Amino acid sequence: MKIKEIAIDLMGKFYEKGINGYDCRQCALIAVEEILGAIDWHEFEVPNEQIDFWNKIKQELENL
């Protein structure tokens, strides 16, 4: 899946629960922030592919 497809899919999961369009985006952004906060990262792991991936998802959500 492409980054944009993943971002839209994540928003869709909230839409399926009855949340409207704008709020779906906000919920998806909150979820991504929580994921980023939960990633166990150490300074010697540069670059961290998980953090890079979720930051790209976050950026795509912000652009939608």
C-alpha positions as CSV (number, residue, x, y, z in Angstrom):
1,M,0.0,0.0,0.0
2,K,1.1,3.5,-0.7
3,I,1.4,6.1,2.1
4,K,-1.7,8.0,1.0
5,E,-3.8,4.8,0.8
6,I,-2.8,3.9,4.3
7,A,-3.7,7.3,5.6
8,I,-7.1,7.1,3.9
9,D,-7.7,3.6,5.2
10,L,-6.9,4.7,8.7
11,M,-9.4,7.6,8.4
12,G,-11.9,5.1,7.0
13,K,-11.7,3.0,10.1
14,F,-13.0,5.9,12.2
15,Y,-15.6,6.8,9.6
16,E,-17.0,3.2,9.9
17,K,-17.5,3.9,13.6
18,G,-19.8,6.9,12.8
19,I,-17.3,9.7,13.0
20,N,-17.6,12.5,10.4
21,G,-15.0,13.4,7.8
22,Y,-13.0,16.1,9.5
23,D,-13.1,14.4,12.9
24,C,-11.9,11.1,11.2
25,R,-8.8,13.0,10.1
26,Q,-8.3,14.4,13.6
27,C,-8.8,10.9,15.2
28,A,-6.3,9.4,12.7
29,L,-3.7,12.1,13.6
30,I,-4.2,11.3,17.3
31,A,-3.8,7.6,16.6
32,V,-0.5,8.2,14.7
33,E,0.8,10.4,17.5
34,E,0.1,7.6,20.0
35,I,1.8,5.1,17.7
36,L,4.9,7.4,17.4
37,G,5.0,7.8,21.2
38,A,4.8,4.0,21.7
39,I,7.7,3.2,19.4
40,D,10.6,2.0,21.4
41,W,13.4,4.1,19.9
42,H,17.0,4.4,20.8
43,E,19.4,7.1,19.6
44,F,21.7,4.5,18.0
45,E,18.9,3.4,15.7
46,V,19.3,6.1,13.1
47,P,17.4,6.2,10.8
48,N,14.5,4.5,12.5
49,E,12.3,3.1,9.7
50,Q,9.2,2.8,11.9
51,I,9.3,6.5,13.0
52,D,10.0,7.6,9.4
53,F,7.0,5.5,8.1
54,W,4.6,6.9,10.7
55,N,5.8,10.5,10.2
56,K,5.1,10.1,6.5
57,I,1.5,8.9,7.4
58,K,1.1,11.9,9.7
59,Q,2.3,14.3,7.0
60,E,-0.2,12.7,4.5
61,L,-3.0,13.0,6.9
62,E,-2.2,16.7,7.5
63,N,-2.2,17.2,3.7
64,L,-5.6,15.6,3.2
